[in-house]
Amino acid sequence: MNIKRSVKEYLGLKSDAFKLGLVENFSLVINQFLGTLLLILVLLTALVFIATGTNKWLGMVLDNAVAASFITGGFFLLLFFILFLLRKKLFINSFVRLFAKMFFEEKDPNVREN
């Protein structure tokens, strides 16, 4: 057996395994991104309806639509500020863990996952 041909074949197989791993990781990232995007869109739609209903109800209770709009807007501004302060803990760390798990987790090619 020719050692040069064996090394060439081994490197080709390693290259193919790397490409397959890259495709798998890329598809996982895209899947995670699209799932998160869909959840955010549904949540935003619900928040728009909740804010509109709350604004109208608060306007009737206070008998002042402008004050109700300021109160509703202030609530969402406060919510944004809290999420901004917690952004690292909520978003960045979870994405770092996801990427680290995908790229640095050892996978045994002989073990099949369900």
N, CA, C and O atoms as a MOPAC input file, in Angstrom:
PM7 MOZYME 1SCF
protein

 N      0.84900 1    -1.18000 1     0.00000 1
 C      0.00000 1     0.00000 1     0.00000 1
 C      0.89200 1     1.24000 1     0.00000 1
 O      1.90300 1     1.30500 1     0.69900 1
 N      0.50500 1     2.16900 1    -0.76500 1
 C      1.27800 1     3.39600 1    -0.92600 1
 C      0.92600 1     4.36500 1     0.21100 1
 O     -0.23500 1     4.73800 1     0.37900 1
 N      1.94200 1     4.76800 1     0.99200 1
 C      1.71200 1     5.65100 1     2.14800 1
 C      1.24100 1     7.03000 1     1.70800 1
 O      0.42900 1     7.66300 1     2.38400 1
 N      1.75700 1     7.49400 1     0.56800 1
 C      1.37200 1     8.81700 1     0.06600 1
 C     -0.12200 1     8.83800 1    -0.27400 1
 O     -0.82100 1     9.80200 1     0.03600 1
 N     -0.59400 1     7.78700 1    -0.90100 1
 C     -2.00000 1     7.70000 1    -1.27300 1
 C     -2.87300 1     7.57500 1    -0.01600 1
 O     -3.96300 1     8.14300 1     0.04200 1
 N     -2.39600 1     6.84000 1     0.97800 1
 C     -3.14200 1     6.68100 1     2.22800 1
 C     -3.27300 1     8.00800 1     2.96900 1
 O     -4.34200 1     8.33300 1     3.48600 1
 N     -2.18500 1     8.77200 1     3.02000 1
 C     -2.22300 1    10.08100 1     3.68100 1
 C     -3.16600 1    11.00900 1     2.93600 1
 O     -3.93800 1    11.74600 1     3.55000 1
 N     -3.10200 1    10.97100 1     1.61800 1
 C     -3.97900 1    11.82100 1     0.79700 1
 C     -5.45400 1    11.46000 1     1.03500 1
 O     -6.30200 1    12.34300 1     1.16800 1
 N     -5.74300 1    10.17400 1     1.08700 1
 C     -7.11000 1     9.71300 1     1.31600 1
 C     -7.57000 1    10.10500 1     2.72700 1
 O     -8.70800 1    10.53700 1     2.90900 1
 N     -6.69700 1     9.95700 1     3.71200 1
 C     -7.01700 1    10.32900 1     5.09100 1
 C     -7.33200 1    11.82200 1     5.19100 1
 O     -8.31700 1    12.21000 1     5.81900 1
 N     -6.49400 1    12.65700 1     4.57000 1
 C     -6.73000 1    14.09900 1     4.59800 1
 C     -8.03600 1    14.46100 1     3.89200 1
 O     -8.75500 1    15.36100 1     4.32700 1
 N     -8.33400 1    13.76100 1     2.81200 1
 C     -9.60400 1    14.00300 1     2.11700 1
 C    -10.79800 1    13.65200 1     2.98500 1
 O    -11.79400 1    14.37600 1     3.00400 1
 N    -10.69800 1    12.53100 1     3.71000 1
 C    -11.78300 1    12.13200 1     4.60700 1
 C    -11.93400 1    13.11600 1     5.76800 1
 O    -13.05000 1    13.45000 1     6.16600 1
 N    -10.80200 1    13.57600 1     6.30800 1
 C    -10.86000 1    14.56800 1     7.38400 1
 C    -11.48700 1    15.86800 1     6.89100 1
 O    -12.26700 1    16.49800 1     7.60600 1
 N    -11.14500 1    16.26500 1     5.67100 1
 C    -11.71300 1    17.47400 1     5.07600 1
 C    -13.22300 1    17.33100 1     4.90300 1
 O    -13.97600 1    18.26100 1     5.18900 1
 N    -13.66100 1    16.16900 1     4.43600 1
 C    -15.09500 1    15.93100 1     4.26700 1
 C    -15.81900 1    15.94500 1     5.61500 1
 O    -16.91700 1    16.48900 1     5.72900 1
 N    -15.19900 1    15.34400 1     6.63400 1
 C    -15.80900 1    15.33400 1     7.96800 1
 C    -15.92400 1    16.75800 1     8.50800 1
 O    -16.92700 1    17.10900 1     9.12800 1
 N    -14.89900 1    17.57600 1     8.27300 1
 C    -14.94300 1    18.97000 1     8.71200 1
 C    -16.06200 1    19.72000 1     8.01000 1
 O    -16.80600 1    20.46800 1     8.64400 1
 N    -16.18400 1    19.52200 1     6.70300 1
 C    -17.24600 1    20.20500 1     5.94100 1
 C    -18.62500 1    19.78100 1     6.42300 1
 O    -19.51600 1    20.61900 1     6.56300 1
 N    -18.81300 1    18.48300 1     6.68100 1
 C    -20.10800 1    18.01200 1     7.17400 1
 C    -20.42300 1    18.60000 1     8.55500 1
 O    -21.56200 1    18.97800 1     8.82900 1
 N    -19.41900 1    18.67400 1     9.41100 1
 C    -19.61700 1    19.28700 1    10.72000 1
 C    -19.97500 1    20.75100 1    10.60000 1
 O    -20.82600 1    21.25200 1    11.33500 1
 N    -19.32400 1    21.44000 1     9.67200 1
 C    -19.61000 1    22.85500 1     9.44700 1
 C    -21.04100 1    23.05400 1     8.94800 1
 O    -21.73500 1    23.96500 1     9.40200 1
 N    -21.48100 1    22.21500 1     8.02600 1
 C    -22.85600 1    22.30200 1     7.51300 1
 C    -23.85600 1    22.02400 1     8.63000 1
 O    -24.87800 1    22.70300 1     8.73400 1
 N    -23.56200 1    21.02600 1     9.46600 1
 C    -24.45900 1    20.70500 1    10.57400 1
 C    -24.55300 1    21.87900 1    11.54600 1
 O    -25.64900 1    22.25900 1    11.95600 1
 N    -23.41900 1    22.44800 1    11.91100 1
 C    -23.42400 1    23.57700 1    12.84400 1
 C    -24.11000 1    24.79600 1    12.24200 1
 O    -24.83900 1    25.50300 1    12.93900 1
 N    -23.88600 1    25.04800 1    10.96400 1
 C    -24.53200 1    26.18000 1    10.30300 1
 C    -26.04500 1    25.99500 1    10.27800 1
 O    -26.79000 1    26.94900 1    10.50500 1
 N    -26.50100 1    24.78000 1    10.00600 1
 C    -27.95100 1    24.53900 1     9.97800 1
 C    -28.54800 1    24.69000 1    11.37600 1
 O    -29.67900 1    25.15700 1    11.51300 1
 N    -27.80600 1    24.30100 1    12.41600 1
 C    -28.29400 1    24.49200 1    13.77700 1
 C    -28.41100 1    25.97100 1    14.12600 1
 O    -29.37000 1    26.38300 1    14.77900 1
 N    -27.44500 1    26.76500 1    13.69600 1
 C    -27.48000 1    28.20700 1    13.95600 1
 C    -28.66300 1    28.84500 1    13.24000 1
 O    -29.39000 1    29.64600 1    13.82700 1
 N    -28.85300 1    28.49300 1    11.97700 1
 C    -29.98000 1    29.04400 1    11.20700 1
 C    -31.31000 1    28.62900 1    11.83900 1
 O    -32.22600 1    29.44300 1    11.95300 1
 N    -31.41300 1    27.37000 1    12.24600 1
 C    -32.63600 1    26.88900 1    12.88200 1
 C    -32.91400 1    27.64500 1    14.17200 1
 O    -34.04800 1    28.05400 1    14.42500 1
 N    -31.88800 1    27.83000 1    14.98300 1
 C    -32.04000 1    28.57900 1    16.24700 1
 C    -32.45200 1    30.02500 1    15.96100 1
 O    -33.33400 1    30.56800 1    16.62700 1
 N    -31.81700 1    30.63600 1    14.98100 1
 C    -32.12000 1    32.02800 1    14.63300 1
 C    -33.55700 1    32.17600 1    14.14200 1
 O    -34.27200 1    33.07400 1    14.58600 1
 N    -33.98500 1    31.30400 1    13.23000 1
 C    -35.34000 1    31.41100 1    12.69300 1
 C    -36.39700 1    31.11700 1    13.75900 1
 O    -37.44200 1    31.76600 1    13.78700 1
 N    -36.13600 1    30.15700 1    14.62300 1
 C    -37.07300 1    29.86400 1    15.70800 1
 C    -37.20500 1    31.04600 1    16.66000 1
 O    -38.30800 1    31.40700 1    17.07000 1
 N    -36.07600 1    31.64100 1    17.00300 1
 C    -36.09400 1    32.80900 1    17.88700 1
 C    -36.79700 1    33.98500 1    17.21700 1
 O    -37.57500 1    34.69000 1    17.85900 1
 N    -36.52900 1    34.19800 1    15.94100 1
 C    -37.17000 1    35.28500 1    15.20600 1
 C    -38.68600 1    35.10300 1    15.16300 1
 O    -39.43100 1    36.06800 1    15.33300 1
 N    -39.14000 1    33.88900 1    14.93900 1
 C    -40.57800 1    33.61600 1    14.90200 1
 C    -41.21900 1    33.88300 1    16.26900 1
 O    -42.29400 1    34.47900 1    16.35000 1
 N    -40.56100 1    33.44400 1    17.32400 1
 C    -41.09700 1    33.69900 1    18.66700 1
 C    -41.15700 1    35.18800 1    18.97500 1
 O    -42.11900 1    35.66100 1    19.57800 1
 N    -40.13700 1    35.92200 1    18.56500 1
 C    -40.11500 1    37.37200 1    18.80000 1
 C    -41.23800 1    38.05800 1    18.03100 1
 O    -41.88400 1    38.96200 1    18.56100 1
 N    -41.48000 1    37.64300 1    16.79200 1
 C    -42.55700 1    38.24800 1    16.00100 1
 C    -43.92400 1    37.99000 1    16.62900 1
 O    -44.76300 1    38.88900 1    16.67200 1
 N    -44.15300 1    36.78600 1    17.10900 1
 C    -45.42600 1    36.47500 1    17.76700 1
 C    -45.56600 1    37.27800 1    19.05600 1
 O    -46.63900 1    37.80200 1    19.35300 1
 N    -44.48200 1    37.37200 1    19.81800 1
 C    -44.50800 1    38.15100 1    21.05400 1
 C    -44.77400 1    39.63100 1    20.77800 1
 O    -45.55500 1    40.26200 1    21.48900 1
 N    -44.13300 1    40.18200 1    19.75700 1
 C    -44.36000 1    41.59100 1    19.41500 1
 C    -45.80500 1    41.85100 1    18.99000 1
 O    -46.39100 1    42.87100 1    19.35300 1
 N    -46.37000 1    40.92700 1    18.22500 1
 C    -47.76700 1    41.07700 1    17.81500 1
 C    -48.68100 1    41.07800 1    19.03700 1
 O    -49.59400 1    41.89700 1    19.14000 1
 N    -48.43000 1    40.15800 1    19.95700 1
 C    -49.23900 1    40.10100 1    21.18000 1
 C    -49.06500 1    41.38000 1    22.00000 1
 O    -50.03500 1    41.91000 1    22.54200 1
 N    -47.82900 1    41.87200 1    22.08900 1
 C    -47.59200 1    43.09800 1    22.86000 1
 C    -48.30100 1    44.30700 1    22.25200 1
 O    -48.77800 1    45.17500 1    22.98200 1
 N    -48.37300 1    44.37000 1    20.94500 1
 C    -49.07900 1    45.48500 1    20.29500 1
 C    -50.56000 1    45.46200 1    20.67700 1
 O    -51.13900 1    46.49700 1    21.00800 1
 N    -51.16600 1    44.27500 1    20.63000 1
 C    -52.58200 1    44.18300 1    20.99000 1
 C    -52.80300 1    44.46500 1    22.46900 1
 O    -53.76300 1    45.14100 1    22.83800 1
 N    -51.92700 1    43.95500 1    23.30800 1
 C    -52.05600 1    44.20300 1    24.75100 1
 C    -51.87600 1    45.68800 1    25.05800 1
 O    -52.62400 1    46.25300 1    25.85600 1
 N    -50.88600 1    46.31900 1    24.42700 1
 C    -50.64800 1    47.75000 1    24.65800 1
 C    -51.82600 1    48.58300 1    24.17700 1
 O    -52.22700 1    49.53900 1    24.84100 1
 N    -52.37900 1    48.22500 1    23.02900 1
 C    -53.52200 1    48.96900 1    22.50200 1
 C    -54.73000 1    48.83400 1    23.43500 1
 O    -55.38700 1    49.82400 1    23.75800 1
 N    -55.01200 1    47.61200 1    23.85800 1
 C    -56.13500 1    47.39100 1    24.76900 1
 C    -55.93500 1    48.08900 1    26.10300 1
 O    -56.85700 1    48.70100 1    26.64100 1
 N    -54.71000 1    47.99000 1    26.63800 1
 C    -54.41700 1    48.65100 1    27.90600 1
 C    -54.54300 1    50.16100 1    27.77800 1
 O    -55.06900 1    50.82400 1    28.67200 1
 N    -54.06500 1    50.69700 1    26.67800 1
 C    -54.13100 1    52.13700 1    26.45400 1
 C    -55.58000 1    52.61900 1    26.37800 1
 O    -55.93100 1    53.64000 1    26.97000 1
 N    -56.40800 1    51.88900 1    25.65700 1
 C    -57.81600 1    52.28000 1    25.54600 1
 C    -58.52700 1    52.15300 1    26.89700 1
 O    -59.29600 1    53.03400 1    27.28300 1
 N    -58.26800 1    51.05800 1    27.60800 1
 C    -58.89800 1    50.85600 1    28.92100 1
 C    -58.45800 1    51.92700 1    29.91700 1
 O    -59.27700 1    52.49800 1    30.63600 1
 N    -57.15400 1    52.18700 1    29.94600 1
 C    -56.63200 1    53.19700 1    30.86000 1
 C    -57.15500 1    54.58200 1    30.48700 1
 O    -57.38400 1    55.41100 1    31.36800 1
 N    -57.34500 1    54.84300 1    29.19700 1
 C    -57.91700 1    56.11300 1    28.76000 1
 C    -59.33800 1    56.29600 1    29.25300 1
 O    -59.74100 1    57.40100 1    29.61800 1
 N    -60.10500 1    55.19500 1    29.26300 1
 C    -61.48000 1    55.27500 1    29.76700 1
 C    -61.49400 1    55.44500 1    31.28100 1
 O    -62.30100 1    56.20200 1    31.81900 1
 N    -60.58800 1    54.73100 1    31.97300 1
 C    -60.54200 1    54.81600 1    33.43200 1
 C    -60.11200 1    56.21400 1    33.87600 1
 O    -60.71000 1    56.78700 1    34.78700 1
 N    -59.07900 1    56.76200 1    33.23900 1
 C    -58.56300 1    58.08000 1    33.61500 1
 C    -59.33300 1    59.22400 1    32.95500 1
 O    -59.20000 1    60.38400 1    33.34400 1
 N    -60.13200 1    58.88200 1    31.96300 1
 C    -60.85500 1    59.86600 1    31.15900 1
 C    -59.87900 1    60.84400 1    30.50400 1
 O    -60.17500 1    62.02700 1    30.33900 1
 N    -58.70300 1    60.31500 1    30.13500 1
 C    -57.68100 1    61.13500 1    29.49500 1
 C    -56.81700 1    60.21400 1    28.62700 1
 O    -55.98100 1    59.46900 1    29.13900 1
 N    -57.02700 1    60.27600 1    27.32100 1
 C    -56.31300 1    59.38400 1    26.40500 1
 C    -54.82200 1    59.70500 1    26.33400 1
 O    -54.00000 1    58.80400 1    26.16800 1
 N    -54.47100 1    60.97900 1    26.45800 1
 C    -53.06100 1    61.37800 1    26.38200 1
 C    -52.28900 1    60.82800 1    27.58100 1
 O    -51.19100 1    60.29600 1    27.41700 1
 N    -52.84400 1    60.95000 1    28.76300 1
 C    -52.18000 1    60.42300 1    29.96700 1
 C    -52.04400 1    58.90100 1    29.87700 1
 O    -51.02300 1    58.33900 1    30.27300 1
 N    -53.07600 1    58.24200 1    29.35700 1
 C    -53.01800 1    56.78800 1    29.19700 1
 C    -51.89700 1    56.38900 1    28.23700 1
 O    -51.20500 1    55.39700 1    28.46300 1
 N    -51.72200 1    57.16600 1    27.16700 1
 C    -50.64500 1    56.87700 1    26.21600 1
 C    -49.28100 1    57.06500 1    26.85300 1
 O    -48.37400 1    56.26500 1    26.62400 1
 N    -49.12500 1    58.11300 1    27.65000 1
 C    -47.84700 1    58.33400 1    28.33300 1
 C    -47.56100 1    57.23000 1    29.35400 1
 O    -46.41800 1    56.79100 1    29.47800 1
 N    -48.56600 1    56.78300 1    30.07300 1
 C    -48.37000 1    55.71700 1    31.05900 1
 C    -47.99600 1    54.40800 1    30.36000 1
 O    -47.07700 1    53.71100 1    30.79000 1
 N    -48.70800 1    54.07900 1    29.29100 1
 C    -48.40000 1    52.85800 1    28.55000 1
 C    -47.00500 1    52.93400 1    27.93500 1
 O    -46.23600 1    51.97600 1    28.01400 1
 N    -46.68200 1    54.05600 1    27.33100 1
 C    -45.34000 1    54.23500 1    26.75900 1
 C    -44.25500 1    54.18300 1    27.81400 1
 O    -43.18700 1    53.61800 1    27.57600 1
 N    -44.51000 1    54.76300 1    28.97300 1
 C    -43.55500 1    54.72700 1    30.07600 1
 C    -43.30700 1    53.31300 1    30.56900 1
 O    -42.17800 1    52.95100 1    30.89900 1
 N    -44.37700 1    52.50600 1    30.61700 1
 C    -44.21800 1    51.11500 1    31.01000 1
 C    -43.28300 1    50.37900 1    30.05800 1
 O    -42.38400 1    49.66000 1    30.49200 1
 N    -43.50100 1    50.56300 1    28.75500 1
 C    -42.64700 1    49.88500 1    27.78000 1
 C    -41.22400 1    50.43600 1    27.78200 1
 O    -40.27400 1    49.69900 1    27.51600 1
 N    -41.07200 1    51.70300 1    28.07500 1
 C    -39.73100 1    52.28100 1    28.21200 1
 C    -39.00700 1    51.67800 1    29.42000 1
 O    -37.81700 1    51.37200 1    29.34400 1
 N    -39.71800 1    51.51000 1    30.51700 1
 C    -39.14200 1    50.86900 1    31.70100 1
 C    -38.77600 1    49.41200 1    31.41000 1
 O    -37.71200 1    48.94300 1    31.81600 1
 N    -39.65000 1    48.70700 1    30.71500 1
 C    -39.37800 1    47.32200 1    30.32600 1
 C    -38.13900 1    47.23600 1    29.43800 1
 O    -37.30400 1    46.34900 1    29.61800 1
 N    -38.01800 1    48.15300 1    28.48000 1
 C    -36.84000 1    48.20200 1    27.61700 1
 C    -35.57400 1    48.43700 1    28.43100 1
 O    -34.55300 1    47.79200 1    28.19300 1
 N    -35.63600 1    49.35300 1    29.38500 1
 C    -34.47200 1    49.67100 1    30.21200 1
 C    -34.02800 1    48.45600 1    31.02900 1
 O    -32.83100 1    48.19100 1    31.14900 1
 N    -34.98400 1    47.72200 1    31.58800 1
 C    -34.66400 1    46.51800 1    32.36600 1
 C    -34.02600 1    45.46000 1    31.45400 1
 O    -33.01900 1    44.85400 1    31.82000 1
 N    -34.60400 1    45.24100 1    30.27700 1
 C    -34.03000 1    44.27600 1    29.32900 1
 C    -32.64700 1    44.71000 1    28.86300 1
 O    -31.76900 1    43.87300 1    28.65500 1
 N    -32.45200 1    46.00100 1    28.69900 1
 C    -31.13700 1    46.51300 1    28.29000 1
 C    -30.09000 1    46.21900 1    29.35700 1
 O    -28.96600 1    45.83200 1    29.03900 1
 N    -30.45800 1    46.40000 1    30.61700 1
 C    -29.51600 1    46.13100 1    31.70500 1
 C    -29.21200 1    44.63600 1    31.83700 1
 O    -28.11200 1    44.26500 1    32.24700 1
 N    -30.16500 1    43.78900 1    31.49800 1
 C    -29.98700 1    42.34100 1    31.61800 1
 C    -29.59200 1    41.67200 1    30.31300 1
 O    -29.60400 1    40.44400 1    30.22800 1
 N    -29.24100 1    42.45200 1    29.28800 1
 C    -28.99900 1    41.89900 1    27.95900 1
 C    -27.88200 1    40.86900 1    27.93700 1
 O    -27.98400 1    39.86600 1    27.22900 1
 N    -26.82500 1    41.09500 1    28.69500 1
 C    -25.70500 1    40.15800 1    28.68400 1
 C    -26.12600 1    38.81600 1    29.26800 1
 O    -25.83300 1    37.75900 1    28.70900 1
 N    -26.81000 1    38.87500 1    30.39000 1
 C    -27.24100 1    37.64600 1    31.05100 1
 C    -28.29600 1    36.90700 1    30.23200 1
 O    -28.26600 1    35.67900 1    30.15200 1
 N    -29.21900 1    37.63500 1    29.63000 1
 C    -30.32400 1    37.00300 1    28.91000 1
 C    -29.94900 1    36.52400 1    27.51000 1
 O    -30.35000 1    35.43600 1    27.09700 1
 N    -29.18400 1    37.32900 1    26.78400 1
 C    -28.98400 1    37.03900 1    25.37300 1
 C    -27.56600 1    36.59800 1    25.02700 1
 O    -27.38000 1    35.53300 1    24.43900 1
 N    -26.58900 1    37.37800 1    25.37300 1
 C    -25.22300 1    37.12800 1    24.92200 1
 C    -24.68200 1    35.81900 1    25.48700 1
 O    -24.12400 1    35.01300 1    24.74300 1
 N    -24.83600 1    35.59700 1    26.78800 1
 C    -24.30600 1    34.37800 1    27.39800 1
 C    -24.94300 1    33.12100 1    26.81800 1
 O    -24.25800 1    32.11500 1    26.63500 1
 N    -26.23400 1    33.16100 1    26.52700 1
 C    -26.89300 1    31.97700 1    25.97600 1
 C    -26.39300 1    31.67800 1    24.56500 1
 O    -26.24700 1    30.51000 1    24.20400 1
 N    -26.12700 1    32.71100 1    23.76000 1
 C    -25.59000 1    32.47400 1    22.42800 1
 C    -24.15300 1    31.97700 1    22.48200 1
 O    -23.76300 1    31.13300 1    21.67500 1
 N    -23.36900 1    32.48000 1    23.40700 1
 C    -21.99300 1    32.00700 1    23.55200 1
 C    -21.98800 1    30.53600 1    23.93700 1
 O    -21.20700 1    29.75600 1    23.39000 1
 N    -22.85500 1    30.14600 1    24.87700 1
 C    -22.94000 1    28.73100 1    25.27200 1
 C    -23.37800 1    27.86400 1    24.09500 1
 O    -22.85500 1    26.76600 1    23.90900 1
 N    -24.33200 1    28.34700 1    23.30100 1
 C    -24.80000 1    27.58200 1    22.14400 1
 C    -23.66800 1    27.35300 1    21.15300 1
 O    -23.46300 1    26.23000 1    20.69400 1
 N    -22.92800 1    28.41700 1    20.81700 1
 C    -21.83300 1    28.27800 1    19.86200 1
 C    -20.70300 1    27.41700 1    20.41600 1
 O    -20.12300 1    26.61100 1    19.68900 1
 N    -20.39100 1    27.58200 1    21.68700 1
 C    -19.32900 1    26.77900 1    22.28900 1
 C    -19.70700 1    25.30000 1    22.27400 1
 O    -18.86700 1    24.44000 1    22.00900 1
 N    -20.96200 1    25.01400 1    22.55800 1
 C    -21.41400 1    23.62000 1    22.55400 1
 C    -21.34000 1    23.03800 1    21.14800 1
 O    -20.93400 1    21.89100 1    20.96500 1
 N    -21.73100 1    23.82900 1    20.16200 1
 C    -21.73000 1    23.32400 1    18.78100 1
 C    -20.32100 1    23.08000 1    18.26700 1
 O    -20.06600 1    22.05700 1    17.63200 1
 N    -19.40800 1    23.99500 1    18.52800 1
 C    -18.09700 1    23.90900 1    17.90100 1
 C    -17.06000 1    23.15200 1    18.71500 1
 O    -16.08300 1    22.66100 1    18.14900 1
 N    -17.24100 1    23.04300 1    20.01800 1
 C    -16.19700 1    22.43600 1    20.83000 1
 C    -16.61200 1    21.14400 1    21.50300 1
 O    -15.81600 1    20.54200 1    22.22400 1
 N    -17.84100 1    20.70500 1    21.28400 1
 C    -18.29100 1    19.45500 1    21.87500 1
 C    -17.74000 1    18.29700 1    21.05500 1
 O    -17.86500 1    18.27100 1    19.83100 1
 N    -17.13100 1    17.34500 1    21.74500 1
 C    -16.59600 1    16.16800 1    21.06900 1
 C    -17.75200 1    15.25800 1    20.68300 1
 O    -18.63200 1    14.97100 1    21.49500 1
 N    -17.73700 1    14.81100 1    19.43800 1
 C    -18.77200 1    13.91200 1    18.96100 1
 C    -18.12700 1    12.60700 1    18.54200 1
 O    -17.14400 1    12.59600 1    17.80100 1
 N    -18.68500 1    11.51100 1    19.01900 1
 C    -18.20400 1    10.20200 1    18.63200 1
 C    -18.94400 1     9.78300 1    17.36500 1
 O    -20.16800 1     9.65600 1    17.38600 1
 N    -18.22200 1     9.56600 1    16.25300 1
 C    -18.89900 1     9.23000 1    14.99900 1
 C    -19.59000 1     7.87800 1    15.05200 1
 O    -20.44700 1     7.59700 1    14.21400 1
 N    -19.23700 1     7.02500 1    16.02300 1
 C    -19.82900 1     5.69200 1    16.12000 1
 C    -21.13000 1     5.68700 1    16.92000 1
 O    -21.84500 1     4.68500 1    16.92800 1
 N    -21.44500 1     6.79800 1    17.59400 1
 C    -22.65500 1     6.89800 1    18.39900 1
 C    -23.67800 1     7.70500 1    17.64900 1
 O    -23.40800 1     8.83100 1    17.23200 1
 N    -24.86500 1     7.12900 1    17.47100 1
 C    -25.94500 1     7.83400 1    16.77600 1
 C    -26.85700 1     8.50100 1    17.77100 1
 O    -27.26500 1     7.89400 1    18.76100 1
 N    -27.18200 1     9.77500 1    17.50400 1
 C    -28.11300 1    10.51200 1    18.35800 1
 C    -29.50600 1    10.42000 1    17.78100 1
 O    -29.67700 1    10.37000 1    16.56300 1
 N    -30.50800 1    10.39800 1    18.65300 1
 C    -31.90600 1    10.34900 1    18.18000 1
 C    -32.46200 1    11.70800 1    18.03900 1
 O    -33.62100 1    11.86300 1    17.65400 1

